[in-house]
Amino acid sequence: MTPEQFDEFIKANEESTARAIEKTVNGKIRVIKDMMEHHITEFQEFKSEMMPIREGIHTVQTLNKFIKWLGFPAIGAFIMWLLYNK
């Protein structure tokens, strides 16, 4: 094989390899990237739709903590005050 033929072979090999990589690897990466962008968009929409429910649950949990730590002891103290002040 002459050096010119070898250079031509290398050039043809590089071009065919580049086309194959573009088609198989980069094409699959683009498909996965598009799928991920679609899923992220759907998740952001779902997250914004669920925000009022999340805030409502947070409010209920806060009220529950308030009643547990301040409400029940206050009610107990009030009942004891009523019983001892008769």
Residue, then its C-alpha position, 0 to 999 in steps of 0.5 A: m500500500t502506497p502512502e497516498q493510498f494509506d492516507e486515503f484509507i485513513k481519511a475514508n475511515e475517519e469519515s465513516t467512523a464520524r458518520a457512524i458515531e453521529k448516527t448511533v451515539n450522538g443520536k441516542i444522546r439527543v433522544i435521551k436528552d429530549m426525554m429528560e427535558h420532557h420529564i423535567t417539564e412534566f415534573q415542574e408542572f406537577k410540582s406547581e399543581m401540587m403546591p397548594i396541597r403541600e402548603g395546606i399539609h404544612t399548615v395542618q402540621t404546624l397547627n398540630k405542633f401548636i396544639k401538641w406543645l402549647g394547646f394540650p398543656a394550656i388546657g390541662a393547666f386551665i382545668m387544674w386551675l378550675l378544679y383548685n379555685k372552687 
